[in-house]
């Protein structure tokens, strides 16, 4: 049975999942298996936005800051997410490229707190 056509942020999230950057892919390969029982979602619609990663249990949005994020509406976006009761963590893409394992482990620890 064909999947119903998504609209709005759901469609945008699906599109972004197909266009993930290298740092996002490296991190997702570590987070996708729910390490230590912590579940993450990738390119997840939240309110009016699509965040790179989301942990519902901890109410944490994770943004991997690379070139695309340098051109956006970060302060307004972060404020809007905080109004929804969410915390926003921004991680430089260079840090993920340097050591995706360390970043992944730190995110799991942070979301378990």
Protein Blocks (a to p, Z undefined) as FASTA:
>chain_A
ZZdddehjllmmmmmmmmccfklmmmmmmmmnogghiacdehiaehjbccfbdcfklopa
cddddfklmmmcklmmmmmmmmnopacddddfklmmmmmmlmmmmmmmmmmZZ
